[in-house]
Amino acid sequence: MRTRTLIVGLTFLGMSVVSVSARAEVVNVPVSSGDQADWSRSDGGTGTTMVAGGPSVWHSTFATSIPPNSTNISFTFDSFAVDDKGVVVLGLPIGDAVIGQPNGGAAGAGTFDFGDGSGSQAHTFVGFTPGTSFPLLDGETNFTLLVYVNNTGTSDPSADPSDVTIANPSSFTFSGTLTYETTEESVPALPGGWLMLLAAGLLLVGSLYLRRRMAT
């Protein structure tokens, strides 16, 4: 009976020392035009610059996965410049730019062609506020950001895109940060003193068990 009590006591001692804890980690993913390989162009290429000769209406996509069960997901929009005008879409438009405007500057009323076959449509260029954070739903597992570009050869926000024989390829620069939190479960290592105590207890249990067997 004494041996069984000691075994139970050691079991509860081990359970009290070894516990699983959750640790939150904040992950920041740069979204930058400088990382050309991370962008997929609508012509099948990569990067944020079209090939010479067009087309003058195109877009480039930045896509990455987010670990399941992530929380506090957001995207911070820092900078955007384009040749000649462009719109940033994260599910919905979150900002735009026209060549010659300062970072985040609003160019006002104009037109834009999203390449969906509708041609140039009315669009007001409102710019954006650098450093603005856009929240995403907790548990979201995909992040997809698109930059649509029109090459017009002018800073006029109402100008139609050039024809496809443009001499200079259009391009854009962009920066922002995708942020989210993940939770990892960890089991802390037993301190050396507790390990020695448990080992001594197991030895005692073994010796008591052998002594009882020999006595019978």
ZADO-1210 file (C-alpha; in nm, 4 decimals, padded with zeros to 6 digits):
<atoms>
<atom x="00.0000" y="00.0000" z="00.0000" code="MET" pos="1"/>
<atom x="00.2866" y="00.2344" z="00.0886" code="ARG" pos="2"/>
<atom x="00.4499" y="00.1616" z="-00.2508" code="THR" pos="3"/>
<atom x="00.1298" y="00.2360" z="-00.4433" code="ARG" pos="4"/>
<atom x="00.0867" y="00.5660" z="-00.2565" code="THR" pos="5"/>
<atom x="00.4409" y="00.6692" z="-00.3454" code="LEU" pos="6"/>
<atom x="00.3865" y="00.5872" z="-00.7152" code="ILE" pos="7"/>
<atom x="00.0694" y="00.7964" z="-00.7232" code="VAL" pos="8"/>
<atom x="00.2480" y="01.0821" z="-00.5506" code="GLY" pos="9"/>
<atom x="00.5357" y="01.0774" z="-00.8007" code="LEU" pos="10"/>
<atom x="00.2916" y="01.0710" z="-01.0920" code="THR" pos="11"/>
<atom x="00.1132" y="01.3830" z="-00.9696" code="PHE" pos="12"/>
<atom x="00.4492" y="01.5466" z="-00.9014" code="LEU" pos="13"/>
<atom x="00.5546" y="01.4903" z="-01.2626" code="GLY" pos="14"/>
<atom x="00.2249" y="01.6252" z="-01.3931" code="MET" pos="15"/>
<atom x="00.2623" y="01.9410" z="-01.1855" code="SER" pos="16"/>
<atom x="00.6140" y="02.0072" z="-01.3129" code="VAL" pos="17"/>
<atom x="00.5591" y="01.9271" z="-01.6839" code="VAL" pos="18"/>
<atom x="00.2905" y="02.1524" z="-01.8290" code="SER" pos="19"/>
<atom x="00.2060" y="02.2647" z="-02.1795" code="VAL" pos="20"/>
<atom x="00.2105" y="02.6404" z="-02.2357" code="SER" pos="21"/>
<atom x="00.1009" y="02.8515" z="-02.5324" code="ALA" pos="22"/>
<atom x="00.3374" y="03.1148" z="-02.6725" code="ARG" pos="23"/>
<atom x="00.2204" y="03.3874" z="-02.9109" code="ALA" pos="24"/>
<atom x="00.4575" y="03.4957" z="-03.1875" code="GLU" pos="25"/>
<atom x="00.4176" y="03.8073" z="-03.4013" code="VAL" pos="26"/>
<atom x="00.5159" y="03.7505" z="-03.7663" code="VAL" pos="27"/>
<atom x="00.5901" y="04.0378" z="-04.0077" code="ASN" pos="28"/>
<atom x="00.5997" y="03.9624" z="-04.3809" code="VAL" pos="29"/>
<atom x="00.7422" y="04.2399" z="-04.6033" code="PRO" pos="30"/>
<atom x="00.5407" y="04.3102" z="-04.9173" code="VAL" pos="31"/>
<atom x="00.7868" y="04.4938" z="-05.1391" code="SER" pos="32"/>
<atom x="00.8310" y="04.5597" z="-05.5095" code="SER" pos="33"/>
<atom x="01.2004" y="04.4996" z="-05.4459" code="GLY" pos="34"/>
<atom x="01.1276" y="04.1271" z="-05.4108" code="ASP" pos="35"/>
<atom x="01.0565" y="04.0783" z="-05.7801" code="GLN" pos="36"/>
<atom x="01.0191" y="03.7004" z="-05.7640" code="ALA" pos="37"/>
<atom x="00.7266" y="03.7354" z="-05.5198" code="ASP" pos="38"/>
<atom x="00.5084" y="03.9103" z="-05.7796" code="TRP" pos="39"/>
<atom x="00.3207" y="03.7413" z="-06.0657" code="SER" pos="40"/>
<atom x="00.2332" y="03.9543" z="-06.3684" code="ARG" pos="41"/>
<atom x="-00.0825" y="03.9184" z="-06.5737" code="SER" pos="42"/>
<atom x="00.1293" y="03.8326" z="-06.8813" code="ASP" pos="43"/>
<atom x="00.2654" y="03.5236" z="-06.7038" code="GLY" pos="44"/>
<atom x="00.5964" y="03.6781" z="-06.5999" code="GLY" pos="45"/>
<atom x="00.7222" y="03.7839" z="-06.2598" code="THR" pos="46"/>
<atom x="00.8047" y="04.1227" z="-06.1133" code="GLY" pos="47"/>
<atom x="00.6610" y="04.4741" z="-06.1106" code="THR" pos="48"/>
<atom x="00.7761" y="04.5943" z="-06.4542" code="THR" pos="49"/>
<atom x="00.6119" y="04.5033" z="-06.7834" code="MET" pos="50"/>
<atom x="00.8170" y="04.4045" z="-07.0860" code="VAL" pos="51"/>
<atom x="00.8796" y="04.6680" z="-07.3508" code="ALA" pos="52"/>
<atom x="00.5902" y="04.6874" z="-07.5931" code="GLY" pos="53"/>
<atom x="00.3130" y="04.6447" z="-07.3415" code="GLY" pos="54"/>
<atom x="00.0396" y="04.5718" z="-07.2847" code="PRO" pos="55"/>
<atom x="-00.0396" y="04.9115" z="-07.1387" code="SER" pos="56"/>
<atom x="-00.3165" y="04.7689" z="-06.9140" code="VAL" pos="57"/>
<atom x="-00.1861" y="04.5025" z="-06.6756" code="TRP" pos="58"/>
<atom x="-00.1598" y="04.3950" z="-06.3130" code="HIS" pos="59"/>
<atom x="00.0800" y="04.2154" z="-06.0810" code="SER" pos="60"/>
<atom x="-00.0158" y="03.9954" z="-05.7848" code="THR" pos="61"/>
<atom x="00.1530" y="03.9333" z="-05.4500" code="PHE" pos="62"/>
<atom x="00.0146" y="03.6189" z="-05.2841" code="ALA" pos="63"/>
<atom x="00.1234" y="03.4305" z="-04.9731" code="THR" pos="64"/>
<atom x="-00.0268" y="03.1893" z="-04.7221" code="SER" pos="65"/>
<atom x="-00.1055" y="03.2602" z="-04.3567" code="ILE" pos="66"/>
<atom x="-00.0844" y="02.9781" z="-04.0985" code="PRO" pos="67"/>
<atom x="-00.4252" y="02.8424" z="-03.9897" code="PRO" pos="68"/>
<atom x="-00.5730" y="02.9862" z="-03.6675" code="ASN" pos="69"/>
<atom x="-00.3638" y="03.3045" z="-03.6930" code="SER" pos="70"/>
<atom x="-00.5056" y="03.6120" z="-03.5201" code="THR" pos="71"/>
<atom x="-00.4608" y="03.9901" z="-03.5269" code="ASN" pos="72"/>
<atom x="-00.4017" y="03.9796" z="-03.9030" code="ILE" pos="73"/>
<atom x="-00.3481" y="04.3138" z="-04.0741" code="SER" pos="74"/>
<atom x="-00.1754" y="04.4807" z="-04.3669" code="PHE" pos="75"/>
<atom x="00.0058" y="04.8137" z="-04.3319" code="THR" pos="76"/>
<atom x="00.0253" y="05.0209" z="-04.6524" code="PHE" pos="77"/>
<atom x="00.3399" y="05.2381" z="-04.6627" code="ASP" pos="78"/>
<atom x="00.4295" y="05.3498" z="-05.0150" code="SER" pos="79"/>
<atom x="00.3177" y="05.3292" z="-05.3770" code="PHE" pos="80"/>
<atom x="00.4402" y="05.5011" z="-05.6934" code="ALA" pos="81"/>
<atom x="00.3498" y="05.4085" z="-06.0500" code="VAL" pos="82"/>
<atom x="00.4151" y="05.4847" z="-06.4164" code="ASP" pos="83"/>
<atom x="00.1630" y="05.6169" z="-06.5043" code="ASP" pos="84"/>
<atom x="-00.1402" y="05.5441" z="-06.2868" code="LYS" pos="85"/>
<atom x="-00.2376" y="05.2508" z="-06.0685" code="GLY" pos="86"/>
<atom x="-00.4837" y="05.1093" z="-05.8154" code="VAL" pos="87"/>
<atom x="-00.4022" y="04.8775" z="-05.5218" code="VAL" pos="88"/>
<atom x="-00.6635" y="04.6125" z="-05.4418" code="VAL" pos="89"/>
<atom x="-00.6854" y="04.4002" z="-05.1264" code="LEU" pos="90"/>
<atom x="-01.0279" y="04.2492" z="-05.1814" code="GLY" pos="91"/>
<atom x="-01.1392" y="04.6081" z="-05.2417" code="LEU" pos="92"/>
<atom x="-00.9382" y="04.9118" z="-05.3588" code="PRO" pos="93"/>
<atom x="-00.7276" y="05.0472" z="-05.0701" code="ILE" pos="94"/>
<atom x="-00.5314" y="05.3188" z="-05.2517" code="GLY" pos="95"/>
<atom x="-00.4147" y="05.4571" z="-05.5836" code="ASP" pos="96"/>
<atom x="-00.1514" y="05.6758" z="-05.7426" code="ALA" pos="97"/>
<atom x="-00.0737" y="05.8846" z="-06.0495" code="VAL" pos="98"/>
<atom x="00.2750" y="05.9679" z="-06.1705" code="ILE" pos="99"/>
<atom x="00.4000" y="06.3031" z="-06.0449" code="GLY" pos="100"/>
<atom x="00.2026" y="06.2890" z="-05.7195" code="GLN" pos="101"/>
<atom x="00.3773" y="06.2605" z="-05.3814" code="PRO" pos="102"/>
<atom x="00.3497" y="05.9318" z="-05.1904" code="ASN" pos="103"/>
<atom x="-00.0191" y="05.8933" z="-05.1024" code="GLY" pos="104"/>
<atom x="-00.1177" y="06.2075" z="-05.2946" code="GLY" pos="105"/>
<atom x="-00.4668" y="06.2400" z="-05.4452" code="ALA" pos="106"/>
<atom x="-00.4874" y="06.3240" z="-05.8166" code="ALA" pos="107"/>
<atom x="-00.8637" y="06.3713" z="-05.8169" code="GLY" pos="108"/>
<atom x="-01.1203" y="06.2815" z="-06.0817" code="ALA" pos="109"/>
<atom x="-01.0063" y="06.0669" z="-06.3722" code="GLY" pos="110"/>
<atom x="-01.0521" y="05.7293" z="-06.5390" code="THR" pos="111"/>
<atom x="-00.9043" y="05.3817" z="-06.5017" code="PHE" pos="112"/>
<atom x="-00.9065" y="05.0582" z="-06.7008" code="ASP" pos="113"/>
<atom x="-00.8946" y="04.7411" z="-06.4850" code="PHE" pos="114"/>
<atom x="-00.8493" y="04.5195" z="-06.7905" code="GLY" pos="115"/>
<atom x="-01.1841" y="04.3438" z="-06.7515" code="ASP" pos="116"/>
<atom x="-01.3053" y="04.4405" z="-07.0977" code="GLY" pos="117"/>
<atom x="-01.5018" y="04.7448" z="-06.9807" code="SER" pos="118"/>
<atom x="-01.2410" y="04.9950" z="-07.0959" code="GLY" pos="119"/>
<atom x="-01.1711" y="05.3165" z="-06.9091" code="SER" pos="120"/>
<atom x="-01.4255" y="05.3868" z="-06.6365" code="GLN" pos="121"/>
<atom x="-01.4706" y="05.6898" z="-06.4106" code="ALA" pos="122"/>
<atom x="-01.2363" y="05.6718" z="-06.1122" code="HIS" pos="123"/>
<atom x="-01.1484" y="05.9282" z="-05.8484" code="THR" pos="124"/>
<atom x="-00.7858" y="05.9046" z="-05.7401" code="PHE" pos="125"/>
<atom x="-00.7991" y="05.9574" z="-05.3641" code="VAL" pos="126"/>
<atom x="-00.4430" y="05.8407" z="-05.2917" code="GLY" pos="127"/>
<atom x="-00.3878" y="05.6831" z="-04.9490" code="PHE" pos="128"/>
<atom x="-00.2525" y="05.7637" z="-04.6043" code="THR" pos="129"/>
<atom x="00.0951" y="05.6088" z="-04.5603" code="PRO" pos="130"/>
<atom x="00.1076" y="05.3805" z="-04.2576" code="GLY" pos="131"/>
<atom x="-00.2623" y="05.2935" z="-04.2680" code="THR" pos="132"/>
<atom x="-00.3361" y="04.9450" z="-04.1304" code="SER" pos="133"/>
<atom x="-00.6101" y="04.7320" z="-04.2866" code="PHE" pos="134"/>
<atom x="-00.7413" y="04.4475" z="-04.0638" code="PRO" pos="135"/>
<atom x="-00.8142" y="04.1020" z="-04.2039" code="LEU" pos="136"/>
<atom x="-01.0386" y="03.8359" z="-04.0519" code="LEU" pos="137"/>
<atom x="-00.8903" y="03.6074" z="-03.7857" code="ASP" pos="138"/>
<atom x="-00.8297" y="03.2633" z="-03.9298" code="GLY" pos="139"/>
<atom x="-00.7688" y="03.3933" z="-04.2825" code="GLU" pos="140"/>
<atom x="-00.5200" y="03.1616" z="-04.4555" code="THR" pos="141"/>
<atom x="-00.4532" y="03.3496" z="-04.7802" code="ASN" pos="142"/>
<atom x="-00.3247" y="03.6986" z="-04.8519" code="PHE" pos="143"/>
<atom x="-00.3624" y="03.8299" z="-05.2067" code="THR" pos="144"/>
<atom x="-00.2793" y="04.1868" z="-05.3082" code="LEU" pos="145"/>
<atom x="-00.3076" y="04.3162" z="-05.6656" code="LEU" pos="146"/>
<atom x="-00.1640" y="04.6279" z="-05.8264" code="VAL" pos="147"/>
<atom x="-00.3396" y="04.7362" z="-06.1470" code="TYR" pos="148"/>
<atom x="-00.1448" y="04.9631" z="-06.3831" code="VAL" pos="149"/>
<atom x="-00.2350" y="05.1826" z="-06.6810" code="ASN" pos="150"/>
<atom x="00.0452" y="05.3213" z="-06.8967" code="ASN" pos="151"/>
<atom x="-00.0735" y="05.6494" z="-07.0451" code="THR" pos="152"/>
<atom x="00.2465" y="05.8412" z="-07.1151" code="GLY" pos="153"/>
<atom x="00.1112" y="06.1373" z="-06.9174" code="THR" pos="154"/>
<atom x="00.0304" y="06.2540" z="-06.5647" code="SER" pos="155"/>
<atom x="-00.3288" y="06.3313" z="-06.6661" code="ASP" pos="156"/>
<atom x="-00.5525" y="06.1059" z="-06.4493" code="PRO" pos="157"/>
<atom x="-00.8193" y="06.1113" z="-06.7224" code="SER" pos="158"/>
<atom x="-00.5924" y="05.9902" z="-07.0040" code="ALA" pos="159"/>
<atom x="-00.6683" y="05.6568" z="-07.1675" code="ASP" pos="160"/>
<atom x="-00.4018" y="05.3850" z="-07.1726" code="PRO" pos="161"/>
<atom x="-00.1538" y="05.3992" z="-07.4590" code="SER" pos="162"/>
<atom x="-00.1719" y="05.1446" z="-07.7374" code="ASP" pos="163"/>
<atom x="00.0421" y="04.8320" z="-07.6975" code="VAL" pos="164"/>
<atom x="00.3358" y="04.9692" z="-07.8996" code="THR" pos="165"/>
<atom x="00.4670" y="05.1826" z="-07.6108" code="ILE" pos="166"/>
<atom x="00.8452" y="05.2176" z="-07.6197" code="ALA" pos="167"/>
<atom x="00.9019" y="05.2286" z="-07.2434" code="ASN" pos="168"/>
<atom x="00.7580" y="04.9573" z="-07.0147" code="PRO" pos="169"/>
<atom x="00.5377" y="05.0670" z="-06.7259" code="SER" pos="170"/>
<atom x="00.6319" y="04.9830" z="-06.3672" code="SER" pos="171"/>
<atom x="00.5530" y="05.0500" z="-06.0028" code="PHE" pos="172"/>
<atom x="00.7203" y="05.0546" z="-05.6627" code="THR" pos="173"/>
<atom x="00.5405" y="04.9374" z="-05.3529" code="PHE" pos="174"/>
<atom x="00.5985" y="04.8646" z="-04.9849" code="SER" pos="175"/>
<atom x="00.3886" y="04.7393" z="-04.6964" code="GLY" pos="176"/>
<atom x="00.3828" y="04.4752" z="-04.4245" code="THR" pos="177"/>
<atom x="00.1561" y="04.1787" z="-04.3571" code="LEU" pos="178"/>
<atom x="00.1380" y="04.1095" z="-03.9816" code="THR" pos="179"/>
<atom x="-00.0209" y="03.8243" z="-03.7882" code="TYR" pos="180"/>
<atom x="00.0105" y="03.6330" z="-03.4616" code="GLU" pos="181"/>
<atom x="00.0520" y="03.2574" z="-03.4318" code="THR" pos="182"/>
<atom x="00.0264" y="03.0461" z="-03.1162" code="THR" pos="183"/>
<atom x="00.2699" y="02.7634" z="-03.0529" code="GLU" pos="184"/>
<atom x="00.2380" y="02.5052" z="-02.7768" code="GLU" pos="185"/>
<atom x="00.5575" y="02.4285" z="-02.5891" code="SER" pos="186"/>
<atom x="00.6518" y="02.1847" z="-02.3134" code="VAL" pos="187"/>
<atom x="00.9174" y="02.3280" z="-02.0821" code="PRO" pos="188"/>
<atom x="01.2098" y="02.1055" z="-01.9877" code="ALA" pos="189"/>
<atom x="01.2224" y="01.9741" z="-01.6329" code="LEU" pos="190"/>
<atom x="01.4749" y="02.1540" z="-01.4100" code="PRO" pos="191"/>
<atom x="01.7699" y="01.9355" z="-01.3124" code="GLY" pos="192"/>
<atom x="01.6683" y="01.9223" z="-00.9439" code="GLY" pos="193"/>
<atom x="01.3238" y="01.7842" z="-01.0238" code="TRP" pos="194"/>
<atom x="01.4728" y="01.5211" z="-01.2533" code="LEU" pos="195"/>
<atom x="01.7019" y="01.4022" z="-00.9755" code="MET" pos="196"/>
<atom x="01.4098" y="01.3901" z="-00.7311" code="LEU" pos="197"/>
<atom x="01.1979" y="01.1854" z="-00.9709" code="LEU" pos="198"/>
<atom x="01.4872" y="00.9478" z="-01.0408" code="ALA" pos="199"/>
<atom x="01.5475" y="00.8984" z="-00.6683" code="ALA" pos="200"/>
<atom x="01.1783" y="00.8326" z="-00.6131" code="GLY" pos="201"/>
<atom x="01.1679" y="00.5712" z="-00.8893" code="LEU" pos="202"/>
<atom x="01.4706" y="00.3976" z="-00.7412" code="LEU" pos="203"/>
<atom x="01.3014" y="00.3920" z="-00.4014" code="LEU" pos="204"/>
<atom x="00.9854" y="00.2468" z="-00.5546" code="VAL" pos="205"/>
<atom x="01.1895" y="-00.0228" z="-00.7255" code="GLY" pos="206"/>
<atom x="01.3767" y="-00.1204" z="-00.4098" code="SER" pos="207"/>
<atom x="01.0566" y="-00.1358" z="-00.2050" code="LEU" pos="208"/>
<atom x="00.8935" y="-00.3524" z="-00.4673" code="TYR" pos="209"/>
<atom x="01.1858" y="-00.5962" z="-00.4737" code="LEU" pos="210"/>
<atom x="01.1951" y="-00.6099" z="-00.0920" code="ARG" pos="211"/>
<atom x="00.8248" y="-00.6992" z="-00.0807" code="ARG" pos="212"/>
<atom x="00.8700" y="-00.9705" z="-00.3411" code="ARG" pos="213"/>
<atom x="01.1627" y="-01.1215" z="-00.1509" code="MET" pos="214"/>
<atom x="00.9683" y="-01.1132" z="00.1770" code="ALA" pos="215"/>
<atom x="00.6885" y="-01.3177" z="00.0217" code="THR" pos="216"/>
</atoms>
